[in-house]
Amino acid sequence: MKDEMRIMAERPLNAETPAAALRSWITPNRLFFDRNQGAIPRRRISLARWRLSVEGELETPLVLSFEDIRRMPKAIAADTLECSGNGRSLLAEKSAGNPWTVGGVGNAVWGGVWLRDVLNPAGLKPAAAHVAFEGFDRPLGAAGVKFIRSIPLEKALSTTLLAYEMNGEPLPLKHGYPLRALALGWTGANCVKWLSRLTVMDRPFAGFFMDNVYRVFQKGQDPAAGERVAGMKLKAIITQPLPGETLTAGTIVVLGAAYAGPERVTGVDLSFDGGTTWKAAQFIGPDEPFAWRQWQVVWTDAGPGEYTLMACATDARGRRQPLQAEWNVLGYGNNGVREHAVSIRIT
């Protein structure tokens, strides 16, 4: 396996996981994709000094220490996390942003506390409708705009984790140490790192990273009028073989992963001929809510020639992954089957 992250930007750090590292159900912490809007803190904050402020539409605002968090009931959940712009560079028409291929995604087992166990004791006021997350990281650029995002209260109270562990280890510094938000099944844009403040609000937070970016909009459209990026889309990716690979005729094992954010993936079909015929894949490994499912197809009679492999996922609601992606200015949510096709040669 080529054990190197593909770095697209150094400042802020944005790097994608090598495709070969996506063949395991758990993505190693050191190879988990990096997506940042600001500077990663240079060193770990002292846990004795760190505090989480919980304020806003609450009866009793709180200031919690790390030990306060650790004393709460623990929650453990698998969650596949994806950058909103993953697959952007695969679109036929260019869109703005980092040129992600398939490596802006990973799956981990996260440990922490449910956000509801932090909010409910504080007493939610009737006006409470959204929760905004703010980290202590330093913004880059002259404007000094902080990365602040909010999610609806329903999502916050149901399936949002405040994580302090990643794959059985303390949360790595670059992934948000000591605490990050994880809106399970939603894109990474909703999962703020290095948490320092939670603010319960009566409306969505208004700001650059809520209204100008992480919106799905078209040319000439006001970004704020576009739909906010939230849940991840239904998608299958091929992780073996790799694009452009040359293989020997005979039996070839095709591997991949499929995910659908809050929904469960129930099937994956693979085509060896660019979509003319399809063969059902076999799932391998765990089947957990919010986590991807690994799959394989054993191609026993692969003969010499040029082939285009395509994978198409189906979810529990009967929805099928679209053959073609829906383009938008910032290239969010590319889940087109054709865009993720893999061309190979067999000799």
Secondary structure, DSSP 8 states (H G I E B T S, - for coil): -----EEEEETTEEEE--GGGGGSSS--GGGS-B--SEE--SS---TTT-EEEEEESBSS-EEEEHHHHHTS--EEEEEEEE-TTTTGGGSSS--SS----S-SEEEEEEEEEEHHHHHGGG-B-TT--EEEEEES-EE-STT----EEEEEHHHHHHSEEEEEEETTEE--GGGTTT-EEEETTB-GGG--SSEEEEEEESS---SHHHHTSSEE--TTS-GGGSEE--B---EEEEEES-TT-EE-SEEEEEEEEEE-TTS-EEEEEEESBTTSS-EE-EEES---TTS-EEEEEEEEEE-SEEEEEEEEEEETTS-B--SS----TT-TT---TGGG-EEEEE-
